[in-house]
């Protein structure tokens, strides 16, 4: 599975409402918007929520889903006053699977 690790930062010249929110919150919202309607995309924040340069790992089902996501992410980030500082390519990145919950237990 192809994967990318994004590092984000706040865009300059923002209104006070955007400047007061955590960058990580806005970045996660933008990632969710860019991934909406696509299969096989998962993501996880790698840094603490208050980090001024949050890092988020995004894992894709295939290269096509990564290409589609990358076409959407800049616009979604721009709506939230965030920009990409750095992108690292990580081949074979594995996200932890959520625990299986037995509904009958």
Rosetta blueprint (number, residue, H / E / L):
1 X L
2 X E
3 X E
4 X E
5 X E
6 X E
7 X E
8 X E
9 X E
10 X E
11 X L
12 X L
13 X L
14 X L
15 X L
16 X H
17 X H
18 X H
19 X H
20 X H
21 X L
22 X L
23 X H
24 X H
25 X H
26 X H
27 X H
28 X H
29 X H
30 X H
31 X H
32 X H
33 X H
34 X H
35 X H
36 X L
37 X L
38 X L
39 X L
40 X L
41 X E
42 X E
43 X E
44 X E
45 X E
46 X L
47 X L
48 X L
49 X L
50 X L
51 X L
52 X L
53 X L
54 X L
55 X E
56 X E
57 X E
58 X E
59 X E
60 X E
61 X L
62 X L
63 X H
64 X H
65 X H
66 X H
67 X H
68 X H
69 X H
70 X H
71 X H
72 X H
73 X H
74 X H
75 X H
76 X H
77 X H
78 X H
79 X H
80 X L
81 X L
82 X E
83 X E
84 X E
85 X E
86 X E
87 X E
88 X E
89 X E
90 X E
91 X E
92 X L
93 X L
94 X L
95 X L
96 X L
97 X L
98 X L
99 X L
100 X L
101 X L
102 X L
103 X L
104 X L
105 X L
